[in-house]
Amino acid sequence: MQSRQPLVETKDLCKYFELGGGAMLHAVDKVSLHILPGETLGLVGESGCGKSTLGRVLVRMYDQTSGDYRFEGETVSPKLSQKDRRAFSLSAQMIFQDPYGSLNPRMTVGDIIAEGPEIHGRWKGPERQKMVNYWLNRVGLVPEHAHRFPHEFSGGQRQRIGIARSLALEPKFVVCDEPISALDVSVQAQVVTLLQELQRELGLTYLFIAHSLSMVRYISNRMAVMYLGKLVELGPSEEVYKAPLHPYSEALIGANPTPDPIKERTRQHKLLAGELASPVNPKPGCRFANRCPIAIDRCRSETPELREVKPGRFVACHLR
């Protein structure tokens, strides 16, 4: 790590969406976390829990509804002007889940990679092709690919193009929004290895969003578990994976397939019962209480705060 001062830090960060009729979707609700320079924070949770929304707030694709956001120790305004948003994009970028849908099919690969730097007045004249070739080589492609279109590539190659596009602006912070979930299993490890190599070489800081807990365990320094807009657990990845504190984390890890086929056939899978709580105008109480096997009356009436129960380990549970 380069410094103990966080690169990214949030306090009670919220992102709500108005649905009409007074209804408000609490997509991200009072999330407090920090990410150190050079670190990878893994973010896991079921679909619809708010992971991607949080990532989009951190790169300023969305403005936050309330709460504090600091980047390199400086407060980021809740509502950025178009000019400030563009300037912030030099520091924070996102790698998207769908490597095809996130690339303009009408642009060549070279134009896609050069678009960001050109908007910021960079890569002028002969430097443009030189830098496009540089980034193609950096992600494992070849200069000849610059004149081709996205549909001419495999899913793994398209994701490499997306990585090159995001890193061409030389950001410090990158949100990897499930960057391997749309890829074949055989290709996933190659893309993750590439991301790790680029992180070491360029000193990047990652928020790595994924469904696969085993992959998050492998790539991240720390792991955060999210449920219906709230963080329920946070700590070193290996500790969270081997000894989860929150009942929801236990259920997620229990449902995660093991690489050992014998153990996978014989182990008991814990299926979550109960009705999923609504993130629309949520009531007080733990949002996991309806599905939690150990919930008590307090869990249904009082919202647990994310608290540090041992050095570096945080959990939002009244009973842990």
C-alpha positions in Angstrom: 0.0 0.0 0.0 1.2 3.5 -0.9 -0.5 5.3 2.0 -2.8 4.6 4.9 -5.1 7.5 3.9 -8.0 6.1 2.0 -8.3 6.9 -1.7 -12.1 6.4 -1.5 -14.1 7.0 1.6 -17.9 7.2 2.2 -20.0 8.0 5.2 -23.7 7.2 5.3 -23.8 7.4 1.5 -27.3 7.1 0.1 -28.8 6.8 -3.4 -32.6 6.8 -3.7 -34.7 6.7 -6.8 -38.2 8.3 -6.9 -40.8 5.9 -8.2 -43.8 8.3 -8.1 -46.7 8.5 -5.7 -44.3 9.2 -2.8 -42.5 5.8 -3.2 -38.7 5.9 -2.9 -36.4 3.1 -3.8 -33.5 2.9 -1.3 -30.9 1.4 -3.7 -27.9 2.4 -1.5 -28.7 3.2 2.1 -26.2 4.7 4.5 -23.2 2.9 3.2 -19.9 3.7 5.0 -16.6 2.2 3.7 -13.1 3.1 2.6 -10.7 1.8 0.0 -6.9 2.2 0.4 -4.6 3.1 -2.5 -3.6 0.0 -4.3 -6.2 -2.2 -2.6 -9.0 -4.3 -4.1 -12.3 -4.2 -2.1 -14.6 -7.0 -3.2 -18.3 -6.3 -3.1 -20.7 -9.2 -3.1 -24.5 -9.8 -2.8 -27.5 -11.0 -4.7 -28.8 -9.3 -7.9 -30.6 -6.1 -7.1 -28.9 -5.5 -3.8 -27.4 -2.1 -5.0 -23.8 -3.2 -5.8 -23.8 -1.6 -9.3 -25.6 1.5 -8.1 -23.0 2.0 -5.5 -20.2 1.6 -8.1 -21.9 4.2 -10.3 -22.2 6.7 -7.5 -18.4 6.3 -6.8 -17.5 7.0 -10.4 -20.1 9.8 -10.5 -22.4 8.3 -13.1 -25.0 9.0 -10.4 -25.2 11.8 -7.9 -25.7 10.7 -4.3 -28.9 11.5 -2.6 -27.2 12.2 0.7 -24.1 11.3 2.8 -20.4 12.1 2.3 -18.0 11.0 -0.3 -14.3 11.8 -0.2 -11.7 11.1 -2.9 -8.1 11.5 -1.9 -9.2 13.2 1.2 -11.2 15.8 -0.7 -15.0 16.1 -0.5 -16.7 15.2 -3.7 -19.7 17.5 -4.3 -23.1 15.6 -4.2 -24.0 17.2 -7.5 -21.3 17.7 -10.0 -21.5 20.1 -13.0 -20.9 18.5 -16.4 -17.4 20.1 -16.4 -16.5 18.7 -12.9 -18.0 15.3 -13.8 -15.8 15.2 -16.9 -12.7 16.2 -14.8 -13.5 13.5 -12.2 -13.6 10.9 -14.9 -9.8 11.3 -15.2 -9.5 9.8 -11.7 -12.3 7.2 -11.6 -13.5 4.9 -14.4 -15.7 1.8 -14.7 -15.3 -1.6 -16.4 -18.8 -2.8 -17.3 -20.4 -6.2 -17.0 -21.4 -6.6 -20.7 -18.3 -6.3 -22.9 -20.5 -6.1 -26.0 -23.3 -3.8 -24.9 -20.9 -1.3 -23.4 -18.9 -0.9 -26.7 -20.3 1.3 -29.5 -20.7 -1.2 -32.5 -20.3 1.6 -35.0 -16.9 2.6 -33.8 -13.6 0.9 -34.5 -11.6 -0.4 -31.6 -9.1 2.3 -32.1 -11.7 5.0 -31.9 -13.3 3.4 -28.8 -10.0 3.4 -26.9 -9.0 6.9 -28.0 -12.4 8.5 -27.4 -11.8 9.4 -23.7 -8.3 10.9 -24.2 -9.5 12.9 -27.2 -12.4 14.4 -25.3 -9.8 15.6 -22.7 -7.6 17.0 -25.4 -5.0 14.3 -25.3 -3.4 11.9 -27.9 -3.1 14.5 -30.7 -1.6 13.8 -34.1 0.7 10.8 -34.4 0.6 10.2 -30.7 -3.0 8.9 -31.1 -2.1 5.7 -33.0 1.0 5.2 -30.9 -1.1 5.2 -27.7 -3.9 3.1 -29.1 -1.3 0.5 -30.1 0.3 0.8 -26.6 -3.0 0.0 -24.8 -3.9 -2.8 -27.2 -0.6 -4.5 -26.4 -1.0 -3.8 -22.7 -4.3 -5.8 -22.6 -3.0 -8.7 -24.7 -4.3 -7.6 -28.2 -2.4 -6.5 -31.3 -2.2 -3.1 -33.1 -4.0 -4.7 -36.2 -7.1 -4.9 -34.0 -7.5 -1.1 -34.0 -9.2 -1.0 -37.3 -11.8 -3.8 -36.5 -15.2 -3.5 -34.9 -16.4 -5.0 -31.6 -18.6 -7.7 -33.2 -15.4 -9.2 -34.8 -14.1 -10.2 -31.4 -14.8 -12.9 -28.8 -16.3 -12.0 -25.4 -13.0 -12.1 -23.7 -11.3 -10.0 -26.3 -14.2 -7.4 -26.1 -13.7 -7.2 -22.3 -10.0 -6.5 -22.9 -11.0 -3.7 -25.2 -13.3 -2.4 -22.5 -10.4 -2.5 -20.0 -8.1 -0.6 -22.4 -10.8 2.0 -22.9 -11.2 2.5 -19.1 -7.5 2.7 -18.4 -6.6 4.9 -21.3 -7.4 7.9 -19.2 -4.9 6.6 -16.5 -7.4 6.7 -13.6 -6.4 5.9 -10.0 -9.7 4.2 -9.1 -11.6 1.6 -11.2 -14.9 0.1 -10.5 -15.0 -3.4 -12.0 -18.7 -4.1 -12.3 -19.0 -7.9 -12.6 -16.4 -7.8 -15.4 -16.2 -11.6 -15.8 -19.8 -12.7 -15.2 -20.7 -12.6 -19.0 -17.5 -14.6 -19.9 -16.9 -18.3 -20.3 -15.3 -19.9 -17.3 -12.1 -20.6 -19.3 -11.7 -16.9 -20.0 -12.6 -15.5 -16.6 -9.3 -16.4 -15.0 -7.4 -14.8 -17.9 -9.2 -11.5 -17.4 -8.8 -11.5 -13.7 -5.1 -12.2 -14.1 -4.9 -9.3 -16.5 -6.6 -7.0 -14.0 -4.2 -8.0 -11.3 -1.2 -7.4 -13.5 -2.4 -4.0 -14.5 -3.1 -3.1 -10.9 0.5 -4.0 -9.9 2.0 -2.2 -12.8 -0.1 1.0 -12.7 -0.8 1.2 -8.9 -4.6 1.0 -9.5 -7.3 0.8 -6.8 -10.3 -1.5 -7.5 -13.8 -2.0 -6.3 -14.5 -5.5 -7.7 -18.2 -6.3 -7.9 -19.1 -9.9 -8.4 -21.5 -12.8 -7.6 -18.7 -15.4 -7.3 -17.5 -15.3 -3.7 -14.6 -17.6 -4.6 -13.4 -15.2 -7.2 -13.8 -12.2 -4.9 -11.9 -14.1 -2.2 -9.1 -14.7 -4.7 -8.7 -11.2 -6.1 -9.6 -8.9 -3.2 -7.9 -7.8 0.0 -11.1 -7.2 1.8 -14.7 -8.2 1.2 -17.9 -6.3 1.7 -21.3 -8.0 1.7 -24.4 -6.1 0.7 -28.0 -6.8 1.2 -30.9 -4.6 -0.1 -28.8 -1.4 -0.2 -27.0 -1.9 3.1 -23.6 -3.3 4.0 -24.1 -6.2 6.5 -20.4 -7.3 6.8 -17.0 -6.1 6.0 -13.5 -7.5 6.6 -10.4 -9.3 5.3 -11.6 -11.5 2.4 -10.1 -14.7 3.8 -11.6 -14.2 7.2 -15.1 -13.3 5.9 -15.0 -16.3 3.6 -13.9 -18.8 6.2 -15.7 -17.4 9.2 -18.6 -15.2 8.2 -20.3 -13.2 11.0 -23.6 -12.2 9.5 -26.3 -14.9 8.8 -26.6 -13.6 5.2 -22.9 -13.9 4.6 -23.1 -17.5 5.9 -26.0 -18.2 3.5 -24.1 -16.7 0.5 -20.9 -18.7 1.3 -22.9 -21.9 1.9 -24.5 -21.6 -1.5 -21.1 -21.0 -3.2 -20.0 -24.1 -5.2 -16.8 -25.8 -4.1 -14.2 -27.0 -6.6 -14.2 -30.4 -5.0 -17.0 -32.5 -6.6 -17.2 -35.0 -3.8 -17.6 -32.3 -1.1 -20.1 -30.5 -3.4 -22.3 -33.6 -3.6 -22.3 -34.3 0.1 -22.4 -30.8 1.7 -25.7 -29.3 2.9 -26.9 -26.2 1.1 -28.8 -23.8 3.3 -31.8 -22.4 1.4 -33.1 -19.0 2.6 -36.8 -19.1 3.5 -39.1 -16.2 4.1 -40.2 -13.2 2.0 -37.7 -10.8 0.6 -38.1 -7.4 2.2 -38.8 -4.4 -0.1 -36.2 -1.6 -0.5 -39.1 0.8 -1.4 -39.8 3.0 1.7 -38.3 0.4 4.0 -39.5 0.0 7.5 -37.2 0.1 10.6 -35.5 -3.2 11.4 -33.0 -5.5 9.8 -33.9 -6.0 6.1 -32.7 -9.6 6.4 -35.0 -10.4 9.4 -37.7 -12.1 7.3 -35.2 -14.7 6.0 -32.9 -14.9 8.9 -32.9 -18.2 10.9 -31.8 -16.6 14.2 -33.9 -13.3 14.1 -35.5 -12.1 17.3 -38.2 -9.4 17.8 -35.5 -6.7 18.1 -34.3 -7.5 14.6 -37.8 -6.6 13.2 -38.1 -3.3 14.9 -34.5 -1.8 15.3 -32.1 -1.4 12.4 -28.6 -2.7 13.2 -25.7 -0.5 12.6 -22.5 -1.7 10.9 -20.1 -1.8 13.9 -16.5 -3.1 14.4 -16.6 -6.2 16.5 -12.9 -7.0 16.2 -10.1 -5.2 14.5 -10.9 -4.8 10.8 -14.2 -6.9 11.1 -17.5 -5.1 10.8 -21.0 -6.6 11.0 -24.6 -5.2 11.1 -26.3 -7.7 13.3 -27.8 -7.5 16.8 -26.8 -11.0 17.7 -23.1 -11.1 16.6 
